[in-house]
């Protein structure tokens, strides 16, 4: 039996915790974990080098409002993405409810590094984006995040 994986998202407003859906969308979770932990190394398009440190550290919140909070842009303006090594599975049937964590798209079946968390139900996103985690703690933190805040670091826990 697989143990559950949880990602901790430490922000300037506090900590959020989300359960990763690795049995439902293993390729997306694998890509997210690679960027969250730095293992295996990932190619940074900004400097063209392979990195083995976590990508998700000291990241700006690039969007807050209209039902989502988004981060993961290395440029800090929402235009930077990390190209995936492989296309991912089609979006699952899981809905974009409050607390759904989903990968932003860089093209059809292509996800980079940016991800967003729904602050309210967003069912119109269901056919477009892949939900890969569900927030289990920190909904109050999610409600306080603005574009003045930052994602400080992430870490993963298994139990």
Backbone bond lengths (Angstrom), bond angles and torsions (degrees), N, CA, C in turn:
res aa  C-N    CA-C-N  psi(-1)  N-CA   C-N-CA  omega(-1)  CA-C   N-CA-C  phi
1 X - - - 1.454 - - 1.522 109.39 -
2 X 1.344 116.56 130.73 1.456 121.01 177.19 1.518 111.18 -71.47
3 X 1.306 114.61 138.83 1.462 119.01 173.07 1.526 107.46 -79.38
4 X 1.321 116.72 156.75 1.458 122.02 178.49 1.522 109.87 -75.72
5 X 1.328 116.46 143.08 1.463 122.50 175.41 1.526 108.72 -108.52
6 X 1.321 115.84 134.27 1.458 122.17 177.88 1.517 108.89 -125.87
7 X 1.331 115.81 140.06 1.453 120.63 175.02 1.528 107.39 -109.31
8 X 1.319 114.85 134.15 1.463 122.18 175.29 1.522 107.14 -99.10
9 X 1.321 116.34 129.02 1.458 123.08 179.62 1.528 107.28 -114.72
10 X 1.317 115.90 103.47 1.459 121.79 -178.23 1.523 108.48 -90.88
11 X 1.323 117.48 116.53 1.459 122.71 -178.11 1.525 110.17 -117.46
12 X 1.314 116.11 172.82 1.461 120.68 176.69 1.527 111.59 -67.77
13 X 1.325 118.55 -14.58 1.468 122.30 177.24 1.528 112.89 -97.87
14 X 1.339 117.43 -7.24 1.462 121.13 -177.92 1.525 110.55 132.94
15 X 1.313 115.79 -169.70 1.457 121.90 -174.29 1.522 112.40 -103.94
16 X 1.338 114.66 141.59 1.457 122.37 170.55 1.528 107.01 -121.14
17 X 1.324 116.34 150.49 1.462 121.74 178.07 1.523 107.79 -128.89
18 X 1.336 116.43 135.70 1.464 121.09 179.59 1.526 110.07 -132.23
19 X 1.339 115.53 141.34 1.469 121.30 175.78 1.518 108.07 -85.88
20 X 1.338 115.80 124.65 1.464 121.50 179.40 1.527 110.22 -78.89
21 X 1.313 117.23 139.36 1.467 123.58 -176.45 1.527 110.73 -97.56
22 X 1.331 115.90 58.44 1.465 119.04 -172.37 1.522 113.77 -67.32
23 X 1.318 119.45 -25.48 1.464 120.50 177.40 1.533 111.42 -76.75
24 X 1.328 117.55 -25.65 1.462 121.56 -178.88 1.524 112.92 -87.58
25 X 1.319 116.85 -40.97 1.477 122.12 -176.69 1.532 109.24 -137.34
26 X 1.320 117.07 69.00 1.467 120.68 -172.77 1.528 114.74 -61.98
27 X 1.316 118.45 -35.58 1.474 119.68 -178.12 1.528 111.44 -68.87
28 X 1.339 117.20 -41.50 1.459 120.74 179.23 1.528 109.57 -66.50
29 X 1.328 116.92 -44.05 1.467 120.24 178.77 1.522 110.33 -63.03
30 X 1.313 117.55 -41.16 1.477 121.19 178.51 1.539 110.40 -60.59
31 X 1.330 117.10 -43.85 1.461 121.02 178.50 1.532 110.70 -63.92
32 X 1.324 117.32 -45.18 1.464 121.15 178.26 1.526 110.69 -60.48
33 X 1.328 117.27 -44.85 1.470 120.98 -179.82 1.523 111.67 -62.93
34 X 1.325 116.58 -37.45 1.467 120.05 177.45 1.526 109.87 -59.27
35 X 1.330 116.93 -44.39 1.457 120.43 -179.70 1.531 112.06 -74.25
36 X 1.325 116.88 -33.75 1.468 120.52 -178.93 1.524 112.41 -72.77
37 X 1.347 117.27 -29.87 1.467 120.21 -174.83 1.525 114.09 -112.81
38 X 1.328 118.01 -21.63 1.459 121.19 -177.01 1.512 113.69 83.32
39 X 1.324 117.56 10.73 1.457 121.05 179.10 1.523 108.99 -128.31
40 X 1.323 119.54 121.48 1.468 126.82 -5.44 1.524 110.96 -71.97
41 X 1.334 116.94 168.78 1.475 120.58 -179.40 1.525 112.37 -56.64
42 X 1.321 116.09 152.49 1.454 123.17 -178.35 1.524 109.16 -125.15
43 X 1.331 116.11 151.15 1.464 122.97 -178.22 1.523 110.06 -90.43
44 X 1.318 116.66 121.77 1.466 121.76 179.42 1.528 108.86 -90.80
45 X 1.334 118.40 118.94 1.466 119.92 -177.75 1.528 112.87 -68.13
46 X 1.328 117.70 -21.44 1.457 120.26 -179.29 1.508 113.60 -70.02
47 X 1.335 117.08 -36.53 1.468 119.59 -179.39 1.523 113.05 -120.88
48 X 1.353 118.23 -3.94 1.454 121.75 176.15 1.519 114.61 71.02
49 X 1.335 117.39 12.65 1.474 120.81 -178.83 1.520 110.76 -105.79
50 X 1.319 114.42 155.81 1.462 120.34 172.71 1.523 107.73 -81.46
51 X 1.332 116.04 136.97 1.459 121.65 -179.82 1.519 109.35 -121.31
52 X 1.327 116.28 142.27 1.457 120.29 176.52 1.527 110.92 -116.96
53 X 1.328 116.65 12.72 1.458 120.38 174.90 1.529 108.25 -98.75
54 X 1.317 117.07 161.56 1.461 118.74 178.97 1.523 111.54 -62.11
55 X 1.310 116.22 134.90 1.464 122.35 177.02 1.525 110.57 -75.09
56 X 1.337 117.13 -40.51 1.453 121.74 -174.77 1.526 110.48 -81.89
57 X 1.329 116.18 77.78 1.458 121.69 174.55 1.517 108.35 -147.22
58 X 1.297 116.49 136.75 1.459 123.98 -178.09 1.528 111.98 49.39
59 X 1.321 116.09 54.50 1.468 123.28 -179.61 1.521 109.98 -103.79
60 X 1.318 117.59 138.32 1.469 119.31 175.80 1.528 111.40 -73.62
61 X 1.311 115.42 152.08 1.462 121.13 168.33 1.527 104.75 -81.44
62 X 1.330 117.67 112.32 1.469 120.98 -173.16 1.525 113.21 -90.78
63 X 1.303 117.35 -15.01 1.465 120.59 176.86 1.514 108.52 -149.46
64 X 1.304 116.32 137.64 1.461 122.01 175.21 1.518 106.90 -150.40
65 X 1.299 115.85 118.41 1.453 121.00 -176.98 1.506 110.10 128.30
66 X 1.293 116.91 173.68 1.467 122.51 -178.48 1.522 111.81 55.03
67 X 1.326 116.98 30.70 1.455 121.12 173.38 1.507 116.54 93.01
68 X 1.354 119.13 -2.63 1.466 119.99 -179.98 1.525 111.20 -140.12
69 X 1.332 114.26 159.08 1.463 123.58 166.60 1.518 105.02 -123.03
70 X 1.333 118.28 125.72 1.464 122.08 -174.50 1.523 111.15 -122.94
71 X 1.348 115.99 142.45 1.464 122.84 176.80 1.531 108.62 -149.00
72 X 1.329 115.91 -177.60 1.462 120.63 178.17 1.510 114.21 100.12
73 X 1.325 117.75 10.37 1.463 121.14 179.13 1.521 109.11 -95.27
74 X 1.323 117.34 116.51 1.460 120.82 -178.68 1.528 112.33 -69.21
75 X 1.333 117.87 -20.84 1.469 120.46 176.61 1.527 111.80 -83.57
76 X 1.312 116.10 -23.05 1.447 120.57 179.12 1.508 114.91 86.24
77 X 1.329 117.31 6.26 1.463 119.44 -178.07 1.534 113.23 -125.14
78 X 1.330 117.26 6.24 1.459 121.04 179.43 1.515 114.81 89.50
79 X 1.348 118.65 -1.03 1.466 120.91 -177.67 1.523 113.57 -102.99
80 X 1.322 118.40 -11.74 1.470 120.62 -177.85 1.519 111.37 -90.35
81 X 1.336 116.31 134.15 1.463 119.00 176.41 1.519 109.55 -140.27
82 X 1.321 115.34 158.41 1.467 122.76 176.97 1.517 106.73 -100.87
83 X 1.329 118.67 122.39 1.465 118.83 -179.05 1.528 111.19 -68.99
84 X 1.325 117.24 135.22 1.461 120.05 179.17 1.523 111.50 -75.17
85 X 1.313 114.54 154.68 1.459 120.30 178.36 1.525 111.45 -72.71
86 X 1.310 116.67 -26.61 1.465 120.84 -176.26 1.526 109.19 -151.44
87 X 1.329 118.16 156.79 1.467 119.47 174.40 1.533 109.09 -66.76
88 X 1.302 115.80 152.70 1.462 120.51 179.58 1.514 110.63 -100.32
89 X 1.344 113.61 168.05 1.454 119.24 177.29 1.522 109.96 -62.73
90 X 1.312 115.77 158.46 1.460 120.22 177.70 1.527 109.51 -61.39
91 X 1.338 116.70 155.67 1.465 118.83 178.74 1.525 111.03 -55.44
92 X 1.314 116.69 136.67 1.465 120.20 178.98 1.528 111.09 -77.18
93 X 1.284 115.99 -178.30 1.461 121.40 -179.13 1.524 111.78 -84.41
94 X 1.311 118.99 -3.35 1.463 121.15 179.98 1.527 109.79 -63.91
95 X 1.309 115.51 136.37 1.452 121.13 -174.00 1.533 112.63 -88.76
96 X 1.306 115.52 154.47 1.464 122.97 176.73 1.526 109.37 -83.73
97 X 1.320 114.93 78.47 1.463 122.46 177.26 1.525 108.72 -88.17
98 X 1.316 117.33 172.38 1.459 120.80 174.80 1.530 108.25 -57.10
99 X 1.319 117.05 127.75 1.457 121.85 179.79 1.519 114.41 92.36
100 X 1.329 117.88 -1.84 1.474 120.30 176.10 1.530 108.43 -70.87
101 X 1.328 116.21 134.34 1.466 122.53 177.74 1.522 106.49 -107.22
102 X 1.320 116.55 124.45 1.454 120.97 -170.58 1.524 110.64 -135.36
103 X 1.330 116.47 148.73 1.460 121.46 177.72 1.523 110.07 -83.17
104 X 1.333 116.22 133.55 1.459 121.29 172.15 1.523 107.94 -74.63
105 X 1.323 116.94 152.77 1.467 121.07 -175.26 1.515 112.26 -96.10
106 X 1.330 114.01 146.89 1.463 122.04 172.41 1.519 109.71 -113.23
107 X 1.327 116.93 13.57 1.456 123.68 -177.18 1.515 108.92 145.37
108 X 1.321 117.21 177.55 1.463 120.65 -178.93 1.523 110.58 -60.94
109 X 1.339 115.60 124.06 1.470 123.06 179.84 1.524 112.07 54.12
110 X 1.303 117.79 28.11 1.466 122.34 178.66 1.523 108.17 -128.52
111 X 1.300 115.38 123.46 1.453 121.17 -179.30 1.517 108.50 -122.49
112 X 1.306 116.82 137.65 1.451 121.36 179.19 1.511 110.42 -98.22
113 X 1.319 117.17 -124.21 1.449 121.90 -176.67 1.523 112.88 -111.38
114 X 1.317 117.86 -18.45 1.457 119.13 -176.61 1.525 110.99 -75.70
115 X 1.322 114.06 139.45 1.456 119.61 176.52 1.519 108.81 -137.93
116 X 1.324 115.20 160.45 1.454 119.59 179.55 1.514 110.09 -135.69
117 X 1.340 114.39 158.30 1.455 122.61 177.83 1.521 106.79 -121.40
118 X 1.324 116.44 129.65 1.458 121.35 -179.45 1.526 110.40 -76.08
119 X 1.318 115.90 131.26 1.462 121.21 177.00 1.532 111.19 -95.22
120 X 1.319 115.83 -6.37 1.464 122.87 177.03 1.527 107.37 -158.21
121 X 1.316 118.58 164.59 1.472 119.01 177.81 1.532 110.92 -58.37
122 X 1.332 115.61 135.46 1.466 122.45 -179.00 1.532 108.72 -135.18
123 X 1.337 119.04 64.38 1.465 121.47 -173.47 1.527 113.95 -61.99
124 X 1.328 118.24 -23.54 1.466 120.00 179.24 1.538 111.87 -67.41
125 X 1.343 117.48 -14.45 1.465 121.38 177.60 1.525 112.91 -85.62
126 X 1.322 117.40 -14.17 1.470 121.50 -173.56 1.527 114.27 -52.84
127 X 1.320 120.63 -45.63 1.465 118.52 -178.46 1.533 113.38 -79.88
128 X 1.320 118.01 -6.21 1.461 121.00 -172.60 1.524 115.08 -104.19
129 X 1.328 117.54 -30.26 1.459 121.26 -171.75 1.520 111.32 -131.27
130 X 1.337 115.86 155.34 1.458 121.60 -177.43 1.522 111.03 -99.90
131 X 1.328 116.10 116.50 1.464 121.55 172.70 1.525 106.75 -75.34
132 X 1.343 116.83 122.80 1.461 119.74 -178.61 1.516 113.20 -119.25
133 X 1.337 117.78 -2.53 1.465 121.24 178.03 1.524 108.67 -159.22
134 X 1.331 115.21 160.47 1.460 122.50 177.73 1.524 108.20 -127.99
135 X 1.329 116.25 127.15 1.453 121.35 178.69 1.522 109.75 -63.54
136 X 1.341 115.91 129.05 1.461 120.95 178.33 1.521 111.80 -110.90
137 X 1.318 117.17 -23.25 1.469 122.38 178.92 1.527 108.62 -142.53
138 X 1.330 115.67 149.62 1.448 120.34 172.94 1.517 115.44 94.08
139 X 1.320 118.14 24.05 1.465 119.66 177.04 1.537 111.22 -60.99
140 X 1.335 116.54 -32.10 1.465 119.91 177.26 1.525 110.93 -66.88
141 X 1.338 116.85 -35.50 1.466 121.58 176.32 1.526 109.32 -65.44
142 X 1.324 116.64 -46.02 1.461 121.96 178.39 1.529 111.12 -54.08
143 X 1.324 116.55 -42.51 1.463 121.06 -178.24 1.531 112.75 -67.33
144 X 1.327 117.81 -24.14 1.470 120.98 -178.12 1.530 113.55 -90.60
145 X 1.327 119.25 -14.51 1.467 121.32 -174.28 1.524 112.55 -67.26
146 X 1.338 114.86 138.09 1.465 122.56 175.95 1.528 107.93 -134.21
147 X 1.317 117.07 177.17 1.469 120.10 178.18 1.528 112.11 -70.45
148 X 1.315 118.56 -5.94 1.470 121.51 174.22 1.519 111.44 -83.59
149 X 1.338 117.63 -9.50 1.469 122.19 -177.20 1.523 111.95 -93.65
150 X 1.340 114.71 170.99 1.466 121.37 -178.50 1.523 110.11 -136.99
151 X 1.334 115.03 149.60 1.462 122.33 166.70 1.523 105.19 -85.88
152 X 1.315 117.21 112.22 1.464 121.75 -173.76 1.522 111.57 -79.27
153 X 1.318 115.99 -47.19 1.469 120.20 179.82 1.521 109.35 -164.87
154 X 1.326 114.90 166.03 1.465 121.95 174.88 1.515 108.06 -130.12
155 X 1.299 116.06 152.83 1.458 120.61 168.52 1.516 108.40 -150.78
156 X 1.321 114.21 156.42 1.456 121.34 -172.92 1.523 109.45 -115.08
157 X 1.320 114.76 141.78 1.448 121.62 -179.30 1.528 108.44 -131.45
158 X 1.310 116.22 140.25 1.465 120.93 179.12 1.517 109.08 -118.61
159 X 1.326 116.67 129.81 1.480 121.56 173.05 1.496 111.07 -164.08
